[in-house]
């Protein structure tokens, strides 16, 4: 299958990010894309913006698709998948619903091949991080196809499903945690006299630059940190203050607690 028809069921913020990434990368042509939304006005807006078919009927979209990307809220996933299960005959079903297990999806849609995906909000500017986990009936070609789709909105990794709760807390919730750190750094700049907009710009670009340096150099963050930590300098003074505030353990425990909560998402159905 060289050019599958792909349906985005529940085209909200993340669904629109995926749609925009696919079209910008010319990964799938517009005439092979379908999206659904429950509001008629939003259907019209999406259709006009992206030049694709956007409808309200999830079953109709699933019927026409080779690949269905499920982008609804976790608590809605069971009802939506059951409603369209009859149309998912050997269809690749990719769910981005946090906390919803592959086993649940396979139970709701037993004839579908299932992949669980966890993208994050920077996907809207195509700087996302997505982790994929395949269900029992997924082949290598299916994971390759899903990787191609999500690569249009950022980086992609394939991991075993046992890691997905931690992935949800680290890269799914992580942008919120990073924004708190960014805001705190900017507050320090403001306290020392910088205008707010300047402090935010400096903090944001500094965090972005540090992150790109880690990704592109392949070096451990500690090695990059030590490179700019000169004896008796201002960096070591600031680092020791961070250690006094137990920032390492606080951030690590943040991921631990978020992963614990993530494990219960999507399990109410």
VOKOL-618162 format. One record per residue: residue in one letter; x negated, y negated, z of N, C-alpha, C, O in turn. Coordinates in steps of 0.001 Angstrom, whole numbers, padded with zeros to 6 digits, always signed. Layout:
residues N
aXYZXYZXYZXYZ/...
end
This chain:
residues 269
x-000858+001184+000000+000000+000000+000000-000895-001236+000000-001500-001563+001021/x-000984-001919-001130-001902-003046-001235-001308-004335-000687-002001-005098-000016/x-000033-004586-000965+000599-005810-000476+001916-005452+000207+002961-005422-000443/x+001877-005183+001504+003113-004806+002204+004027-006004+002390+003579-007151+002414/x+005298-005724+002520+006249-006750+002937+006247-006796+004456+006386-005770+005121/x+006090-007990+004990+005931-008147+006435+007047-009035+006973+007317-010109+006438/x+007687-008567+008040+008754-009329+008700+008316-009744+010093+007830-008921+010869/x+008488-011010+010407+008233-011520+011757+009579-011686+012434+010349-012585+012097/x+009855-010817+013388+011149-010816+014078+011029-011662+015339+010298-011316+016267/x+011757-012775+015358+011676-013711+016470+010573-014717+016237+009583-014740+016969/x+010734-015550+015223+009650-016442+014784+009637-017720+015623+010056-018788+015177/x+009139-017572+016855+008942-018720+017726+007540-019275+017550+006992-019242+016448/x+006955-019784+018629+005638-020422+018537+004570-019466+018029+003830-019803+017105/x+004479-018274+018620+003443-017339+018204+003753-016747+016835+002848-016546+016024/x+005024-016469+016575+005385-015964+015255+005053-016957+014167+004584-016575+013094/x+005292-018235+014432+004967-019266+013443+003462-019387+013261+002992-019639+012151/x+002696-019209+014344+001230-019242+014225+000747-018121+013307-000113-018344+012455/x+001291-016925+013475+000918-015792+012623+001323-016071+011177+000550-015832+010249/x+002520-016568+011000+003005-016905+009660+002090-017920+008983+001693-017738+007832/x+001758-018984+009699+000887-020018+009143-000500-019488+008814-001089-019862+007799/x-001024-018616+009676-002338-018037+009426-002356-017151+008199-003297-017209+007407/x-001336-016336+008031-001248-015454+006863-001198-016244+005572-001862-015897+004595/x-000410-017309+005569-000261-018103+004355-001520-018920+004074-001942-019031+002923/x-002117-019487+005109-003331-020288+004904-004480-019434+004378-005288-019900+003574/x-004551-018190+004829-005611-017291+004391-005260-016556+003101-006072-015808+002558/x-004036-016781+002620-003540-016068+001427-003643-014561+001618-003898-013825+000664/x-003441-014098+002860-003515-012672+003165-002299-011924+002634-002418-010792+002166/x-001141-012551+002705+000104-011994+002176+000857-013124+001497+001045-014179+002103/x+001292-012938+000263+001997-014020-000440+003355-014316+000182+003941-013470+000858/x+003840-015515-000052+005092-015962+000552+006266-015065+000197+007167-014875+001015/x+006272-014510-001012+007409-013679-001414+007385-012299-000766+008313-011511-000952/x+006328-012000-000003+006256-010743+000740+006441-010957+002245+006216-010046+003042/x+006851-012167+002621+007049-012500+004029+008510-012812+004315+009176-013496+003538/x+008996-012306+005433+010342-012587+005924+010208-012941+007404+009366-012381+008106/x+011028-013859+007869+011048-014184+009296+012487-014265+009772+013404-014499+008984/x+012673-014071+011070+014008-014221+011646+013970-015190+012820+012970-015310+013528/x+015076-015866+012997+015277-016731+014163+016770-016755+014439+017580-016666+013516/x+017136-016875+015720+018558-016785+016063+019333-018060+015763+020563-018035+015747/x+018637-019191+015523+019323-020446+015228+019261-020764+013736+018191-020743+013128/x+020403-021055+013169+020500-021328+011731+019648-022528+011331+018979-022496+010298/x+019666-023583+012140+018899-024782+011816+017399-024486+011783+016684-024976+010909/x+016927-023684+012737+015513-023329+012770+015139-022462+011573+014037-022577+011037/x+016055-021598+011158+015815-020793+009947+015563-021705+008747+014636-021485+007968/x+016398-022725+008614+016269-023644+007487+014959-024421+007563+014304-024638+006544/x+014577-024841+008770+013328-025594+008935+012108-024748+008567+011209-025214+007865/x+012085-023509+009044+010963-022628+008740+010885-022308+007257+009799-022269+006678/x+012034-022081+006647+012072-021775+005218+011554-022937+004389+010813-022744+003425/x+011949-024147+004771+011517-025334+004034+010013-025584+004226+009315-025958+003284/x+009532-025377+005437+008124-025648+005736+007188-024661+005050+006148-025050+004518/x+007557-023391+005064+006629-022353+004613+007014-021705+003278+006234-020934+002718/x+008188-022007+002776+008590-021464+001485+008824-019967+001497+008557-019282+000509/x+009325-019455+002620+009608-018025+002723+011082-017825+003068+011804-018776+003366/x+011499-016584+003021+012879-016238+003381+012982-016128+004898+012238-015366+005517/x+013896-016881+005498+014109-016843+006941+015589-016624+007198+016426-017390+006719/x+015919-015575+007958+017305-015189+008182+017552-014968+009672+016616-014979+010472/x+018802-014769+010034+019162-014516+011425+019297-013029+011730+019268-012638+012897/x+019443-012200+010714+019735-010779+010881+018435-009973+011007+017738-009764+010014/x+018111-009522+012224+016880-008767+012451+016872-007439+011695+015842-007031+011160/x+018022-006767+011654+018104-005475+010983+017860-005616+009483+017191-004778+008877/x+018395-006662+008896+018186-006892+007464+016703-007130+007167+016169-006634+006175/x+016058-007885+008029+014632-008138+007837+013831-006853+007973+012946-006585+007160/x+014135-006046+009003+013427-004785+009216+013639-003821+008050+012728-003085+007672/x+014836-003829+007488+015159-002940+006368+014268-003227+005158+013886-002314+004426/x+013947-004492+004962+013179-004892+003781+011674-004801+003985+010913-004975+003033/x+011229-004531+005217+009809-004672+005551+009082-003340+005652+009665-002319+006017/x+007807-003375+005323+006886-002265+005584+006212-002428+006943+005839-001449+007588/x+006065-003680+007364+005452-004014+008654+006376-004994+009368+006798-005992+008784/x+006687-004711+010618+007497-005608+011439+006662-006062+012623+006141-005238+013375/x+006534-007377+012790+005848-007932+013958+006915-008457+014917+007666-009376+014590/x+006966-007867+016085+007983-008195+017081+007457-009297+017988+006506-009094+018742/x+008095-010484+017909+007608-011665+018627+008668-012219+019580+008773-013435+019743/x+009451-011349+020207+010490-011792+021128+009973-011742+022560+008882-011231+022814/x+010761-012277+023499+010382-012237+024911+010394-010784+025398+011200-009982+024926/x+009498-010439+026346+009419-009044+026795+010744-008459+027255+011033-007293+026987/x+011558-009261+027950+012818-008740+028464+013851-008498+027369+014859-007830+027600/x+013602-009041+026175+014507-008841+025046+014054-007709+024131+014808-007283+023256/x+012840-007222+024322+012245-006288+023368+013065-005016+023196+013305-004581+022070/x+013499-004413+024307+014237-003161+024224+015504-003285+023402+015774-002450+022539/x+016283-004327+023666+017535-004516+022938+017309-004761+021458+018019-004214+020614/x+016314-005591+021145+016050-005909+019742+015562-004677+018987+016030-004398+017883/x+014622-003937+019577+014092-002759+018885+015165-001697+018714+015253-001088+017648/x+015974-001460+019722+017057-000477+019584+018019-000878+018473+018503-000023+017732/x+018297-002169+018354+019236-002645+017334+018725-002403+015913+019515-002198+014992/x+017395-002429+015738+016839-002286+014390+016178-000927+014175+015628-000674+013103/x+016223-000052+015176+015497+001217+015108+015882+002036+013885+015036+002720+013308/x+017135+001978+013487+017580+002736+012325+016941+002292+011033+016955+003028+010047/x+016375+001088+011024+015720+000558+009820+014205+000766+009851+013508+000426+008895/x+013704+001321+010946+012251+001458+011107+011810+002882+010774+011247+003576+011621/x+012062+003302+009575+011721+004648+009130+010306+004649+008557+010093+004211+007426/x+009332+005143+009338+007922+005139+008962+007402+003718+008738+006515+003487+007916/x+007978+002771+009489+007546+001374+009449+006458+001157+010492+006469+001789+011549/x+005527+000271+010197+004532-000125+011191+005137-001232+012046+005419-002323+011550/x+005333-000951+013325+005912-001913+014269+004799-002436+015170+004193-001678+015928/x+004535-003739+015081+003500-004380+015891+004182-005309+016886+004847-006268+016495/x+004015-005024+018162+004669-005813+019206+003670-006707+019915+002608-006248+020336/x+004011-008003+020051+003171-008905+020847+003820-009188+022206+003446-010140+022891/x+004790-008358+022589+005537-008570+023833+004692-008141+025037+004365-006963+025183/x+004349-009081+025877+003483-008802+027026+004106-007758+027939+005279-007858+028299/x+003318-006755+028313+003758-005755+029276+004575-004622+028716+004841-003656+029431/x+004988-004697+027462+005790-003639+026854+004841-002577+026296+004037-002857+025407/x+004944-001362+026824+004017-000290+026491+004328+000347+025135+005458+000294+024648/x+003299+000947+024541+003498+001690+023297+004522+002804+023481+005351+003042+022602/x+004466+003486+024622+005397+004585+024882+006851+004097+024889+007742+004795+024405/x+007085+002915+025430+008439+002356+025410+008897+002092+023977+010013+002443+023594/x+008022+001473+023198+008366+001159+021813+008631+002432+021018+009547+002475+020197/x+007830+003469+021261+008026+004739+020566+009319+005422+020984+009943+006126+020190/x+009716+005214+022220+010992+005773+022679+012164+005043+022032+013148+005671+021640/x+012062+003725+021919+013142+002942+021327+013220+003122+019813+014308+003101+019239/x+012068+003300+019168+012012+003434+017702+011154+004650+017356+010004+004495+016946/x+011701+005863+017517+010894+007082+017393+010333+007349+016004+009409+008152+015870/x+010854+006707+014973+010349+006947+013612+009333+005904+013167+008830+005962+012045/x+009032+004958+014035+008065+003905+013688+006673+004273+014174+006509+005041+015123/x+005681+003714+013510+004295+003778+013984+004040+002479+014745+004309+001390+014238/x+003527+002601+015949+003540+001477+016892+002131+000977+017210+001221+001762+017479/x+001975-000331+017175+000764-000991+017658+001174-002074+018647+002125-002819+018413/x+000453-002146+019736+000652-003210+020723-000428-004258+020522-001607-003920+020420/x-000044-005520+020465-000989-006612+020232-000834-007667+021321+000272-007922+021798/x-001948-008274+021707-001910-009389+022652-002727-010542+022091-003937-010607+022309/x-002074-011462+021365-002749-012696+020948-002619-013748+022042-001963-013507+023056/x-003238-014916+021848-003076-015991+022836-002773-017317+022141-002806-017412+020914/x-002478-018334+022943-001960-019588+022386-002927-020344+021482-002449-021045+020590/x-004252-020262+021638-005118-020929+020663-004946-020404+019233-005513-020958+018292/x-004169-019345+019078-003844-018856+017735-003155-019920+016892-003227-019884+015664/x-002488-020867+017545-001771-021897+016778-002738-022807+016020-002338-023461+015057/x-004015-022859+016445-005028-023604+015693-006051-022638+015088-007143-023044+014692/x-005681-021357+015023-006499-020291+014417-007831-020097+015127-008855-019797+014513/x-007779-020282+016457-008924-020006+017317-008516-019009+018398-009006-019058+019526/x-007613-018106+018032-007073-017173+019003-007968-015978+019266-008978-015768+018594/x-007567-015197+020267-008184-013909+020573-007056-012897+020665-006139-013055+021471/x-007119-011861+019844-006095-010821+019832-006739-009477+020104-007788-009152+019549/x-006097-008695+020970-006516-007318+021213-005399-006391+020754-004226-006634+021033/x-005772-005324+020046-004828-004352+019510-005025-002996+020180-006151-002596+020478/x-003909-002292+020415-003950-000911+020892-002940-000103+020089-001784-000504+019954/x-003373+001023+019561-002507+001840+018724-001749+002895+019506-002259+003440+020485/x-000524+003182+019069+000274+004248+019647-000141+005613+019122-001160+005741+018444/x+000656+006638+019438+000279+008024+019149+000190+008331+017658-000613+009167+017245/x+001006+007663+016850+001111+008037+015442+000397+007063+014502+000541+007148+013282/x-000356+006159+015069-001026+005119+014273-002333+005657+013703-003113+006308+014398/x-002555+005370+012420-003800+005762+011777-004779+004617+011679-004457+003476+012010/x-005982+004929+011222-007011+003901+011094-006590+002810+010125-006894+001636+010335/x-005889+003195+009062-005411+002207+008095-004439+001228+008702-004431+000049+008347/x-003602+001720+009635-002652+000834+010313-003383-000211+011154-003030-001390+011136/x-004394+000228+011885-005163-000706+012710-005951-001684+011843-006125-002847+012206/x-006427-001202+010692-007120-002100+009767-006176-003181+009247-006553-004348+009136/x-004954-002781+008931-003973-003746+008435-003630-004774+009512-003582-005973+009240/x-003391-004296+010746-003087-005213+011847-004261-006144+012123-004068-007319+012434/x-005482-005617+012009-006669-006450+012193-006732-007543+011138-007073-008685+011446/x-006410-007203+009906-006388-008200+008828-005379-009295+009130-005662-010478+008938/x-004196-008900+009605-003143-009874+009913-003604-010839+011004-003518-012056+010837/x-004088-010302+012109-004418-011151+013254-005757-011866+013090-006025-012844+013788/x-006592-011393+012184-007840-012106+011898-007583-013463+011266-008465-014323+011274/x-006397-013672+010719-006072-014978+010132-005830-016039+011200-005733-017223+010877/x-005731-015634+012476-005501-016604+013544-006595-016553+014609-006429-017123+015687/x-007710-015879+014323-008808-015850+015282-009531-014524+015303-009510-013774+014327/x-010169-014242+016420-010921-012998+016590-009998-011846+016968-008925-012055+017535/x-010436-010612+016643-009637-009416+016933-010548-008317+017471-011663-008120+016986/x-010052-007605+018484-010705-006390+018976-009660-005290+019115-008483-005568+019348/x-010096-004042+018972-009247-002881+019216-009744-002198+020480-010917-001839+020582/x-008830-002017+021456-009167-001372+022719-008104-000342+023078-007004-000352+022525/x-008440+000545+024010-007446+001474+024537-006382+000699+025308-006652-000360+025875/x-005178+001243+025319-004061+000531+025926-004247+000326+027431-003671-000603+027997/x-005031+001165+028081-005227+001035+029525-005821-000324+029903-005727-000743+031057/x-006431-001010+028937-007044-002308+029218-006080-003485+029005-006440-004626+029294/x-004873-003229+028510-004042-004340+028036-003547-005272+029136-003360-006461+028880/x-003332-004779+030340-002910-005675+031426-004024-006674+031750-003760-007852+031993/x-005261-006194+031752-006387-007090+031998-006573-008058+030836-006872-009234+031041/x-006395-007558+029616-006454-008438+028438-005405-009535+028540-005682-010697+028244/x-004204-009163+028957-003123-010141+029105-003500-011233+030085-003204-012406+029857/x-004155-010853+031183-004519-011845+032193-005719-012676+031759-005768-013875+032035/x-006691-012060+031083-007929-012769+030750-007774-013651+029515-008034-014852+029584/x-007357-013078+028393-007249-013903+027191-005838-014426+026966-005664-015475+026346/x-004817-013709+027462-003451-014196+027313-003169-015387+028218-002723-016437+027755/x-003433-015220+029512-003231-016307+030472-004450-017227+030570-004352-018345+031078/x-005583-016755+030088-006845-017477+030238-006852-018920+029778-007459-019761+030441/x-006184-019252+028638-006187-020665+028235-005624-021600+029308-006088-022732+029447/x-004633-021136+030062-004099-021968+031149-005145-022162+032242-005300-023262+032772/x-005857-021094+032574-006888-021204+033612-008018-022113+033143-008540-022918+033915/x-008391-021979+031875-009453-022827+031326-009046-024295+031341-009879-025170+031578/x-007766-024565+031089-007300-025957+031098-007362-026562+032493-007599-027762+032638/x-007152-025739+033528-007288-026236+034899-008745-026624+035166-009014-027674+035749/x-009683-025772+034738-011102-026083+034911-011467-027338+034125-012165-028218+034629/x-010989-027410+032891-011258-028581+032054-010731-029859+032713-011416-030881+032748/x-009512-029784+033231-008912-030950+033883-009723-031360+035115-009918-032547+035376/x-010190-030367+035863-010977-030668+037066-012291-031349+036709-012706-032292+037382/x-012955-030869+035641-014191-031518+035206-013923-032961+034776-014689-033869+035097/x-012823-033155+034044-012474-034510+033622-012165-035396+034820-012527-036573+034827/x-011499-034845+035835-011210-035618+037046-012504-036104+037698-012578-037227+038198/x-013521-035240+037683-014806-035655+038239-015400-036821+037471-015973-037739+038058/x-015256-036776+036146-015742-037888+035332-014993-039171+035626-015588-040247+035694/x-013665-039052+035802-012852-040229+036125-013248-040791+037487-013334-042006+037668/x-013488-039897+038435-013885-040340+039781-015189-041130+039730-015414-042033+040536/x-016048-040776+038766-017328-041473+038649-017300-042634+037668-018345-043187+037324/x-016084-043012+037208-015952-044243+036447-015625-044119+034974-015437-045137+034309/x-015550-042906+034437-015220-042772+033016-013731-043014+032777-012912-042639+033616/x-013362-043630+031653-011945-043698+031280-011394-042279+031104-012110-041377+030666/x-010133-042094+031444-009536-040757+031405-009678-040089+030043-010069-038924+029968/x-009366-040809+028960-009402-040181+027641-010828-039765+027256-011033-038759+026578/x-011801-040557+027701-013206-040212+027433-013604-038974+028242-014262-038074+027721/x-013210-038934+029491-013555-037804+030357-012958-036507+029824-013618-035467+029830/x-011714-036567+029364-011068-035365+028814-011780-034914+027536-012012-033723+027334/x-012123-035881+026676-012820-035529+025434-014175-034892+025734-014525-033875+025136/x-014933-035475+026647-016243-034926+026987-016115-033525+027578-016868-032621+027217/x-015164-033353+028483-014983-032038+029114-014545-030992+028090-015050-029869+028092/x-013609-031359+027216-013096-030405+026231-014173-030000+025233-014344-028816+024943/x-014896-030981+024710-015937-030662+023738-017078-029876+024383-017664-028995+023755/x-017386-030199+025631-018432-029470+026338-018044-028010+026539-018863-027117+026321/x-016802-027758+026952-016346-026379+027135-016283-025642+025803-016645-024468+025721/x-015827-026326+024765-015770-025698+023447-017181-025353+022961-017418-024262+022443/x-018109-026291+023135-019488-026062+022701-020142-024924+023456-020847-024106+022866/x-019911-024868+024764-020491-023794+025568-019929-022439+025136-020664-021455+025046/x-018629-022397+024872-018002-021143+024441-018535-020689+023086-018825-019508+022894/x-018664-021633+022141-019193-021279+020819-020648-020811+020928-021071-019909+020205/x-021399-021423+021826-022792-021033+022017-022891-019589+022496-023741-018836+022020/x-022037-019201+023425-022011-017816+023909-021657-016858+022770-022322-015840+022578/x-020600-017194+022013-020135-016303+020952-021144-016174+019814-021374-015080+019300/x-021735-017285+019432-022597-017267+018251-024031-016843+018556-024710-016296+017688/x-024496-017088+019775-025859-016680+020123-025913-015233+020583-026932-014561+020423/x-024805-014753+021161-024793-013402+021710-025512-013286+023039-025647-012186+023575/x-025976-014403+023578-026685-014378+024854-025712-014344+026024-024566-014779+025917/x-026198-013817+027144-025377-013777+028347-025169-015202+028855-026097-016009+028801/x-023975-015531+029345-023735-016889+029865-024749-017306+030929-025137-018472+030999/x-025178-016349+031755-026146-016695+032804-027468-017168+032209-028106-018071+032752/x-027884-016561+031093-029140-016974+030458-029020-018387+029902-029953-019181+030013/x-027878-018700+029307-027667-020043+028767-027576-021066+029895-028051-022194+029760/x-026968-020670+030998-026890-021557+032168-028284-021860+032706-028607-023011+033000/x-029109-020818+032834-030449-021014+033392-031309-021906+032498-032203-022598+032983/x-031041-021888+031210-031844-022670+030271-031724-024177+030529-032656-024934+030256/x-030582-024601+031053-030392-026040+031295-030479-026388+032783-030162-027508+033184/x-030911-025419+033599-030998-025648+035044-032461-025847+035430-033173-024890+035735/x-032891-027096+035410-034298-027407+035707-034497-027567+037216-033563-027933+037930/x-035701-027297+037696-035979-027438+039136-035687-028849+039639-036061-029842+039015/x-035015-028909+040776-034697-030177+041450-033854-031109+040587-033845-032320+040808/x-033138-030546+039595-032349-031373+038697-030890-031492+039128-030468-030923+040134/x-030143-032243+038341-028739-032478+038676-027877-031234+038423-026864-031042+039096/x-028274-030378+037450-027459-029198+037151-027462-028226+038322-026403-027728+038704/x-028618-027946+038898-028670-027018+040033-027917-027581+041232-027308-026831+041995/x-027958-028906+041398-027197-029523+042495-025704-029275+042309-025001-028929+043259/x-025221-029458+041064-023809-029212+040792-023442-027741+040912-022366-027411+041410/x-024330-026846+040457-024057-025405+040544-023937-024946+041989-023076-024127+042312/x-024787-025464+042853-024703-025080+044259-023408-025573+044899-022843-024904+045764/x-022947-026731+044476-021658-027215+044974-020528-026273+044523-019612-025993+045297/x-020591-025788+043280-019587-024832+042798-019627-023551+043631-018587-022994+043981/x-020837-023092+043942-020960-021878+044747-020403-022094+046148-019798-021188+046721/x-020602-023290+046707-020025-023594+048026-018500-023467+047987-017875-023066+048968/x-017916-023814+046845-016462-023720+046694-015966-022355+046274-014773-022180+046027/x-016861-021382+046189-016530-019992+045839-015787-019921+044502-014825-019167+044354/x-016244-020710+043543-015525-020766+042274-015586-019438+041517-014632-019083+040825/x-016686-018705+041639-016790-017426+040941-015737-016433+041421-014998-015855+040623/x-015681-016247+042729-014730-015265+043260-013297-015727+043048-012408-014910+042807/x-013067-017040+043137-011714-017550+042918-011238-017260+041501-010112-016802+041306/x-012089-017525+040507-011704-017272+039120-011576-015779+038846-010658-015359+038142/x-012477-014974+039388-012393-013526+039192-011118-012972+039815-010448-012131+039216/x-010777-013441+041023-009545-012996+041681-008310-013495+040933-007259-012855+040964/x-008439-014629+040268-007340-015134+039437-006995-014129+038348-005820-013843+038118/x-008009-013591+037677-007785-012596+036631-007197-011324+037231-006295-010717+036652/x-007705-010926+038384-007210-009720+039048-005726-009841+039383-004959-008911+039135/x-005317-010972+039939-003918-011153+040332-003015-011260+039107-001923-010690+039088/x-003463-011986+038085-002660-012101+036868-002489-010747+036200-001422-010459+035659/x-003532-009902+036228-003430-008555+035654-002429-007711+036427-001691-006922+035836/x-002401-007873+037745-001431-007130+038555-000004-007476+038154+000842-006594+038007/x+000254-008773+037978+001595-009206+037581+001906-008771+036144+003032-008385+035831/x+000890-008841+035280+001092-008449+033880+001541-006995+033771+002299-006637+032870/x+001069-006162+034693+001444-004747+034678+002924-004512+034875+003432-003450+034514/x+003632-005484+035442+005066-005327+035666+005936-005986+034610+007154-005811+034607/x+005308-006751+033705+006090-007402+032657+006629-006370+031684+005956-005386+031377/x+007828-006592+031206+008414-005694+030213+008868-004372+030759+009248-003486+029994/x+008837-004210+032098+009225-002927+032682+010603-002942+033319+010989-001983+033987/x+011348-004023+033118+012677-004109+033715+013733-003374+032931+014809-003094+033460/x+013447-003046+031649+014432-002389+030795+014342-000882+031021+015084-000119+030402/
end
